[in-house]
C-alpha cells in the first residue's frame, strides 16, 4: 500500500477497541475515497474459468485487488494486538464482521443516539435551511455507517417532518405532485424555496412597510 494523505487519517486514529466508532467512521471515508468500500458489501465473484467472459475475468481481478487494499488499510490501522488477532482472516469483510462481533454494542448505542437526534430535530425559523439539511444528512450517514438501513424515500420524509411552518407550501407541493428527490436534490429545492420566501418577504415589506408613516405627536393647544 503506497503512502498517501488518506492513510494518515487511519494512522492517527488506530483502532484500540473503545474508539471503534470513530475508527470505523474514518475507515469509511478512506475506503470510499479509494473506491474499495464495495468489497464490504459485494461477495467475491467466482474464480474465472475457461468459459468466463472477459468482463467476468476483469471484475474478479478488480474485486480481489480492491479487497487486498482494503484489508491492508484495515490491518495497518489497528493496534498490534488486534492486528495479530485478525491477520489470518482472508478478506476485509471477514475482518470487519469479526470486529462487529467484538465491538458491535458500540454500534447499537451510537445508532440509537443518532436516530434520537433525527427524531427530535426541529429546524427553527430563520435558520439557514442548508445548515439544517446538512446536519440531518450527517445523522443519516452516521446511521448508515453504523449498520442501520433507511431507504431513500423514508430519509426524505424524516427530514421534511423537521421543517418549520414557512415550508408548508413546499410540503403541499411535494405531496400533491408526488415528487421524488435524492438528498442532494432536496437540498437544492429547499434552498430555492427559501430564496423565494425571502424575496416575497422583501416585496411585502417594500409595498407595506415603507408606505406606513410614523405617527407624530399631537401638538398641545
C-alpha positions in Angstrom: 0.0 0.0 0.0 1.6 3.2 -1.1 1.7 6.1 1.3 -0.9 8.8 0.8 -2.5 11.5 2.8 -5.6 9.4 3.4 -3.6 6.8 5.3 -2.7 9.5 7.8 -6.4 9.6 8.9 -6.2 6.0 9.9 -2.7 6.1 11.3 -3.7 8.9 13.7 -6.8 7.1 14.8 -5.6 3.4 15.2 -8.2 1.0 16.4 -7.8 0.0 20.0 -11.3 -1.0 20.9 -13.1 1.8 22.8 -12.6 4.1 19.8 -14.3 1.6 17.4 -17.0 4.1 16.2 -14.6 6.9 15.3 -12.2 4.4 13.7 -15.0 2.9 11.6 -16.1 6.4 10.5 -12.6 7.3 9.3 -12.2 3.9 7.6 -15.5 4.5 5.7 -14.1 7.8 4.5 -10.8 6.3 3.3 -12.4 3.2 1.6 -15.0 5.4 -0.1 -12.3 7.8 -1.4 -10.2 4.9 -2.7 -13.2 3.1 -4.2 -12.6 0.0 -2.2 -15.7 0.0 0.0 -17.7 -2.2 -2.3 -15.8 -5.3 -1.1 -17.6 -5.0 2.2 -21.0 -5.4 0.7 -20.4 -7.4 -2.5 -19.4 -11.0 -2.4 -16.3 -12.2 -4.1 -17.1 -13.4 -7.6 -16.3 -17.0 -8.6 -12.8 -17.5 -9.9 -12.6 -17.3 -13.7 -12.8 -20.5 -15.7 -12.3 -21.3 -19.3 -15.9 -20.3 -20.0 -15.7 -16.9 -18.2 -16.2 -13.8 -20.2 -13.6 -11.0 -20.3 -15.9 -8.9 -18.3 -16.2 -11.5 -15.6 -12.5 -12.0 -15.5 -11.9 -8.3 -15.2 -14.4 -7.9 -12.4 -12.9 -10.8 -10.4 -9.4 -9.2 -10.8 -10.8 -5.8 -9.7 -12.6 -7.3 -6.6 -9.5 -9.3 -5.5 -7.2 -6.2 -5.8 -9.7 -3.9 -4.0 -10.1 -6.5 -1.2 -6.4 -6.8 -0.8 -6.0 -3.0 -0.5 -9.0 -2.7 1.9 -7.6 -5.5 4.0 -4.2 -3.7 4.2 -5.8 -0.4 5.2 -7.8 -2.1 8.0 -4.9 -4.2 9.4 -2.5 -1.3 9.2 -4.7 0.9 11.3 -5.2 -1.5 14.2 -3.3 -1.9 17.5 -0.7 -4.6 17.4 -2.9 -6.9 19.5 -5.9 -6.6 17.2 -3.8 -6.8 14.1 -2.3 -10.2 15.4 -5.8 -11.5 16.0 -7.1 -10.6 12.5 -4.2 -11.0 10.2 -5.1 -14.6 9.2 -8.7 -13.7 8.2 -8.9 -14.0 4.4 -11.0 -10.9 3.4 -11.8 -7.4 4.5 -15.4 -8.5 5.1 -14.3 -11.3 7.4 -12.2 -8.8 9.5 -15.0 -6.2 9.7 -17.5 -8.9 10.6 -15.3 -10.2 13.5 -14.8 -6.6 14.7 -18.5 -6.1 14.7 -18.9 -9.2 17.0 -16.3 -7.7 19.3 -17.4 -4.1 19.4 -20.9 -4.1 17.8 -22.5 -3.0 21.1 -20.9 0.4 20.4 -22.6 0.5 17.0 -26.1 -0.1 18.5 -25.7 2.6 21.2 -24.4 5.2 18.7 -27.0 4.3 16.1 -29.8 4.7 18.6 -28.4 8.1 19.6 -28.2 9.2 16.0 -31.8 8.1 15.5 -32.9 10.0 18.6 -31.3 13.2 17.2 -33.1 12.8 13.9 -36.5 12.1 15.6 -36.2 15.1 17.9 -34.7 17.6 15.5 -36.7 20.7 14.6 -35.5 23.5 12.3 -36.0 26.9 13.9 -37.5 29.7 11.8 -34.7 31.9 10.4 -32.1 29.1 10.4 -30.5 28.7 7.0 -32.1 25.6 5.5 -28.7 24.5 4.1 -27.2 24.2 7.6 -30.2 22.2 8.9 -30.3 19.7 6.0 -26.5 19.1 6.1 -26.9 18.3 9.8 -29.7 15.9 9.1 -27.7 14.3 6.3 -24.8 13.8 8.7 -27.1 12.0 11.2 -28.4 9.7 8.4 -24.9 9.0 7.2 -23.9 8.1 10.8 -26.8 5.6 11.0 -25.7 4.1 7.7 -22.1 3.8 8.8 -23.2 2.1 12.0 -25.2 -0.6 10.1 -28.7 1.0 10.0 -30.7 0.9 6.8 -33.2 3.6 5.9 -34.5 3.7 2.4 -34.2 7.0 0.4 -37.9 7.9 0.4 -38.1 7.4 4.2 -35.0 9.6 4.7 -36.7 12.4 2.7 -39.9 12.1 4.8 -37.9 12.2 8.0 -36.2 15.4 7.0 -39.4 17.1 5.8 -41.0 16.5 9.1 -38.4 18.7 10.8 -39.1 21.8 8.7 -40.8 24.8 10.2 -44.2 26.3 9.1 -42.7 28.5 6.5 -42.1 25.5 4.3 -45.8 24.3 4.4 -46.4 25.2 0.8 -43.3 23.3 -0.2 -44.6 20.2 1.6 -48.0 20.6 0.0 -46.5 20.7 -3.5 -44.2 17.8 -2.7 -47.2 15.6 -1.6 -49.6 16.7 -4.3 -47.1 16.3 -7.2 -45.7 13.1 -5.7 -42.1 14.4 -6.1 -39.1 12.1 -5.7 -35.9 13.6 -4.6 -32.4 12.4 -3.6 -30.9 14.1 -0.6 -28.8 16.4 -2.8 -31.9 17.4 -4.9 -33.9 18.0 -1.8 -31.3 20.4 -0.5 -31.3 22.3 -3.8 -35.1 22.6 -3.9 -35.3 23.7 -0.3 -32.7 26.4 -0.9 -34.6 27.7 -3.9 -37.8 27.7 -1.9 -36.0 29.6 0.9 -34.8 32.2 -1.6 -38.3 32.6 -2.9 -39.7 33.1 0.7 -37.1 35.8 1.4 -37.8 37.6 -2.0 -41.5 37.6 -1.3 -40.9 38.9 2.2 -38.8 41.8 0.9 -41.5 42.7 -1.7 -44.2 42.6 1.0 -42.0 44.9 3.2 -41.4 47.3 0.3 -45.1 47.6 -0.5 -46.4 47.8 3.0 -43.7 48.6 5.5 -42.2 51.6 3.7 -45.6 53.2 3.0 -46.7 53.3 6.6 -46.0 56.7 8.0 -44.8 57.1 11.6 -47.3 58.7 13.8 -46.3 62.2 15.0 -47.0 63.6 18.4 -50.1 65.9 18.7 -49.4 69.4 19.5 -50.8 70.7 22.7 -53.3 73.5 22.3 
